[in-house]
Amino acid sequence: MNRVLVLNCGSSSVKYRLFDGADTAARGVVERIGEPGSGITDHSSALERVAGELDLTGLTAVGHRVVHGGTRFSAPTLVDDEVVAAIEALVPLAPLHNPANLAGIAVARRLLPGVAQVAVFDTAFHRSLPPAAATYAIDAAVAARHGIHRYGFHGTSHAYVSRRTAALLDRPLPGLNTITLHLGNGASACAIKGGRSVATSMGLSPLEGLVMGTRSGDLDPAVVFHLHRVAGMSLDEIDDLLNHRSGLLGLSGVNDMREVQRRRAEGDAAAGLAFDVYCHRLREYVGAYYAVLGRVDAVTFTAGVGENSAEVRAHALAGLERLGIAVDGERNTAADRAERLVSPPGAEVAVCVVPTDEELEIAEQARSLVA
């Protein structure tokens, strides 16, 4: 049997998916970990519940989503004590994510001691960034001392979607230049040259880049100083503002793009502005990454908003016809939810919609390591 269990452990939830080959045998989520009345006190009890509900005989590996791999991890990695210590050392770079990922690893190692545990890192795909794209222009010694670097995130999604785009177009991946747009509550753009990430919008943390559900994305750093010095806000308050009370939520009062579009259609000015800001930022990144790549073969939308919002796709790419980028109205609004083209027939640049599958990508990476 070629079975892989994929675990995505958050601070208060455990998402799991059991694969038999490429087929899903079971999937689910345990939520409200540690909350009163949930009956789930910690990640240990959550994973014990998962293990009790699943048939884990013949398990080849457990694939763990780990958000931050720093500069050390550029590929899926078998977990041992040294790797656990290295992930722990990266907690300051991902304080909300890596501790939960580590908790899942610790429990899985205890419950399944004879099964290979594989860490798959969100940041690994972006280790191919050239130095000019990965380096921030601050004092080099300070940056080196404190790990200030563009790491990028959503790597498993961008890797999966770029390969599926090549398959959709029946083109070899090594010769394909693609801009992938992962648009969910978190959102990021990536320029991919021959299957390798050469630019990406998220940076030291997932805060940088595109407008997101609750995150601001790109911002003049002086805003932080201004809010601290003039508004008297603490650093923790500013952190909360930019990560949890900005983006679509900060502009319109809601973080769900479906609700933003509904309010916009009803004439809500704040929702209209939020939508315009969101699409304007997307268009900026598409143009910038076109310049980085020099030639673009495909622009691919994925994740919740990217896969489901024809309106976002149309508005984000509006006016780019001279770059060979256009959206066909009928194709774009079709009810089809499979991998598909939404650009006009014969377009110079293919505009694609490819549903992402990060869990399958983690399973395949884990399987490739232990096969």
C-alpha positions in Angstrom: 0.0 0.0 0.0 1.2 3.5 -0.8 -0.6 5.5 1.8 0.3 9.0 3.2 -1.3 10.9 6.0 -1.1 14.7 5.5 -1.3 16.9 8.7 -1.8 20.7 8.7 -1.7 21.7 12.4 -2.8 25.3 13.2 -2.9 26.9 16.6 -6.4 25.7 17.3 -7.1 23.1 14.6 -5.8 20.0 12.9 -6.6 19.4 9.2 -5.9 15.9 7.9 -6.2 14.0 4.7 -5.3 10.4 4.1 -4.2 9.4 0.6 -4.2 6.0 -1.0 -1.9 6.8 -3.9 -3.5 10.0 -5.4 -7.0 9.1 -4.1 -8.4 10.5 -0.9 -9.4 7.8 1.5 -10.4 10.2 4.3 -10.3 13.8 5.3 -11.4 16.1 8.0 -10.6 18.8 10.6 -10.5 18.9 14.3 -11.3 22.5 15.5 -11.5 24.5 18.7 -8.4 22.8 20.2 -8.0 24.1 23.8 -11.3 26.0 23.8 -13.7 25.4 26.7 -16.3 22.7 26.0 -14.5 21.4 22.9 -13.3 18.2 24.6 -10.0 18.6 22.8 -7.4 19.9 25.2 -4.4 20.0 23.0 -2.9 18.7 19.8 -2.1 15.4 21.4 -5.8 14.7 22.1 -6.8 16.0 18.6 -4.4 13.7 16.8 -5.3 10.8 19.0 -8.9 11.3 17.9 -7.8 11.4 14.3 -5.7 8.2 14.7 -8.7 6.5 16.3 -11.0 7.4 13.5 -8.7 6.4 10.6 -7.3 3.1 9.3 -3.6 3.8 9.3 -2.4 0.4 8.4 0.2 0.3 5.6 1.1 4.0 6.1 4.1 5.0 4.1 4.7 8.4 5.6 3.1 11.3 7.5 3.6 14.6 5.6 3.6 17.7 7.8 2.9 21.2 6.6 5.6 23.4 8.2 5.2 27.1 7.4 8.7 28.4 7.8 11.9 26.6 6.8 14.2 29.7 6.8 17.2 29.5 4.5 18.1 25.9 5.6 15.3 23.8 4.1 14.8 23.8 0.4 13.2 20.4 0.0 11.0 17.9 1.9 13.0 16.6 4.8 12.8 13.5 7.0 12.2 14.6 10.6 14.6 13.7 13.3 15.7 15.4 16.5 18.1 17.7 14.6 15.4 18.8 12.2 13.0 19.5 15.1 15.6 21.7 16.7 16.1 23.6 13.5 12.4 24.2 13.1 12.2 25.3 16.7 15.0 27.8 16.0 12.8 29.3 13.3 9.9 30.0 15.6 10.8 33.8 15.9 10.2 34.0 12.1 6.8 32.3 12.3 5.6 32.5 15.9 1.9 31.8 15.1 2.6 28.8 12.9 5.8 26.8 13.6 4.9 26.0 17.2 1.7 24.4 16.1 3.4 22.6 13.3 6.0 21.3 15.8 3.2 20.1 18.1 1.8 18.0 15.3 5.2 16.5 14.5 5.8 15.6 18.1 2.5 13.8 18.6 2.7 12.0 15.3 6.2 10.8 16.1 4.9 9.4 19.4 1.7 7.8 18.0 3.4 6.4 14.8 7.0 5.7 15.8 7.6 3.3 12.9 6.4 5.6 10.2 8.5 8.2 8.3 7.7 11.7 9.3 8.3 14.3 6.5 8.3 18.1 6.9 7.2 20.0 3.8 7.9 23.7 4.0 5.8 26.5 2.6 9.0 28.5 2.1 11.1 25.7 0.3 9.9 26.4 -3.2 11.2 30.0 -3.0 14.7 29.0 -2.0 15.5 29.3 -5.8 14.9 33.1 -5.6 18.0 34.9 -7.0 19.8 37.1 -4.4 18.6 40.3 -6.1 15.0 39.1 -5.5 15.5 37.7 -2.0 17.6 40.5 -0.5 16.2 43.5 1.3 18.2 46.8 1.0 19.0 47.3 4.7 22.3 47.1 6.6 23.7 43.7 5.5 25.1 42.9 9.0 21.8 43.6 10.6 19.9 41.5 8.1 22.3 38.5 8.5 22.2 38.7 12.3 18.4 38.7 12.5 17.5 36.6 9.4 15.9 39.5 7.5 15.3 37.9 4.0 12.5 37.4 1.5 11.4 33.8 2.3 8.0 33.7 0.5 5.1 31.4 1.3 2.4 29.3 -0.3 5.2 27.4 -2.0 3.4 24.1 -2.1 0.5 25.7 -3.9 2.7 27.7 -6.4 4.7 24.5 -7.2 1.6 22.4 -7.7 -0.2 25.0 -9.8 2.8 25.7 -12.0 3.1 22.0 -12.9 -0.6 21.6 -13.5 -0.5 24.7 -15.8 2.2 23.1 -17.9 0.0 20.0 -18.1 -3.1 22.0 -19.0 -1.2 23.7 -21.8 0.6 20.5 -22.9 3.9 22.4 -22.6 7.1 21.1 -20.9 7.5 22.8 -17.6 11.3 23.7 -18.1 10.4 26.0 -20.9 7.4 27.7 -19.4 7.2 31.1 -17.8 4.2 31.5 -15.5 2.8 34.1 -13.1 0.7 32.2 -10.5 -1.8 34.1 -8.3 -2.8 32.3 -5.1 -5.8 34.3 -4.0 -7.4 33.1 -0.8 -7.8 34.8 2.6 -4.1 34.9 2.4 -2.8 35.9 -1.1 0.5 35.8 -2.9 1.9 36.1 -6.4 4.8 34.2 -7.9 6.9 34.5 -11.0 8.0 31.0 -12.1 10.6 30.4 -14.7 11.0 26.8 -15.9 9.4 25.5 -12.7 11.6 27.6 -10.4 10.4 30.6 -8.3 12.3 33.7 -9.3 10.1 36.4 -7.5 7.3 36.3 -5.0 5.2 38.8 -3.2 5.3 37.6 0.4 8.5 38.3 2.2 10.0 37.9 5.7 6.4 37.1 6.7 3.1 36.5 5.0 2.2 40.2 5.5 3.9 41.6 2.5 2.5 41.8 -1.0 -1.0 41.6 -2.2 -4.1 42.9 -0.5 -5.6 40.0 1.6 -8.7 39.2 3.6 -7.3 40.9 6.8 -3.7 41.7 5.9 -2.6 45.0 4.4 0.0 43.7 2.0 2.6 46.2 0.8 2.9 49.3 3.0 5.3 52.2 3.5 7.3 51.1 6.6 7.0 54.7 7.9 3.3 54.0 8.6 4.5 51.8 11.5 6.6 54.6 12.9 3.8 57.1 12.4 1.2 55.0 14.2 3.7 54.4 17.1 4.9 58.0 17.4 1.8 60.0 16.5 -1.1 57.7 17.3 0.6 56.2 20.4 -0.1 52.7 19.3 2.1 49.9 20.7 4.0 47.5 18.4 1.6 44.7 19.3 -1.4 46.9 18.4 0.1 47.8 15.1 0.9 44.2 14.4 -2.7 43.3 15.1 -3.9 46.1 12.9 -1.9 45.1 9.9 -2.4 41.4 10.2 -6.0 41.1 11.5 -7.8 44.4 10.9 -6.6 45.5 7.5 -7.0 44.3 3.9 -10.5 43.8 2.7 -11.8 43.8 6.3 -10.2 47.1 7.1 -11.4 48.8 3.9 -15.0 47.4 3.7 -15.8 45.8 7.1 -15.8 42.2 5.6 -12.9 39.9 4.7 -14.9 37.6 2.3 -14.5 38.6 -1.3 -18.0 37.2 -2.1 -19.5 39.6 0.4 -17.4 42.5 -0.9 -18.7 41.8 -4.4 -22.3 41.6 -3.2 -22.0 44.9 -1.4 -20.2 46.5 -4.3 -23.0 45.4 -6.7 -25.5 47.1 -4.3 -23.6 50.4 -4.6 -21.6 50.2 -1.3 -18.8 52.7 -1.8 -16.4 51.1 0.7 -16.8 47.7 -0.8 -16.2 49.2 -4.3 -13.0 50.8 -3.2 -11.8 47.6 -1.5 -12.4 45.7 -4.7 -10.6 48.3 -6.8 -7.6 48.4 -4.4 -7.4 44.6 -4.4 -7.5 44.3 -8.2 -5.1 47.3 -8.7 -2.5 45.6 -6.5 -2.9 42.4 -8.5 -2.4 44.2 -11.8 0.7 45.9 -10.5 2.2 42.6 -9.6 1.3 41.0 -12.9 3.0 43.9 -14.7 6.1 43.7 -12.5 6.5 40.0 -12.9 6.0 40.2 -16.6 9.1 42.5 -16.5 11.0 40.1 -14.3 10.3 37.1 -16.6 10.7 39.0 -19.9 8.3 36.6 -21.5 5.1 35.2 -20.0 3.4 32.1 -21.3 0.6 31.9 -18.7 -1.1 33.8 -15.9 -2.8 31.3 -13.6 -5.4 32.0 -10.9 -5.9 29.6 -7.9 -7.3 29.3 -4.4 -10.7 30.4 -3.2 -10.9 33.8 -4.8 -8.8 33.0 -7.8 -10.7 29.9 -8.7 -14.2 31.3 -8.1 -14.3 35.0 -8.8 -14.7 35.7 -12.5 -15.1 39.4 -11.6 -11.7 39.5 -9.9 -10.0 37.8 -12.8 -11.5 40.1 -15.3 -10.8 43.3 -13.4 -7.3 42.4 -12.3 -6.2 41.8 -15.9 -8.2 44.6 -17.5 -6.1 46.8 -19.8 -3.2 44.4 -20.3 -4.1 43.5 -23.9 -0.9 45.1 -25.3 1.0 42.6 -23.1 -0.9 39.7 -24.8 -3.1 39.2 -21.7 -6.8 39.1 -22.0 -9.8 37.4 -20.5 -12.7 35.9 -22.6 -16.0 36.9 -21.0 -17.9 33.7 -21.9 -15.1 31.4 -20.8 -14.4 33.4 -17.7 -18.0 33.2 -16.4 -18.7 29.6 -17.3 -19.8 27.4 -14.4 -17.0 24.9 -15.0 -14.7 24.4 -12.0 -12.1 22.2 -13.5 -8.7 23.2 -14.8 -9.4 25.5 -17.7 -8.4 28.4 -20.0 -10.3 31.7 -19.6 -8.3 33.6 -22.2 -9.6 34.0 -25.8 -8.7 31.2 -28.3 -5.2 31.8 -29.7 -4.2 34.3 -27.0 -0.5 35.1 -26.8 -0.6 34.6 -23.0 -2.8 31.8 -21.6 -5.0 32.9 -18.7 -5.7 29.8 -16.7 -7.7 28.7 -13.7 -6.2 25.7 -11.8 -7.7 24.5 -8.5 -4.9 24.1 -6.0 -4.3 21.0 -4.0 -1.6 21.7 -1.4 -2.4 18.5 0.6 -1.8 16.4 -2.5 1.4 18.3 -3.2 2.6 17.6 0.4 1.6 13.9 0.0 3.5 13.6 -3.2 6.6 15.3 -1.8 6.6 13.1 1.2 6.1 10.0 -0.9 9.0 11.0 -3.2 11.3 11.2 -0.2 10.6 7.8 1.2 9.9 5.8 -2.0 
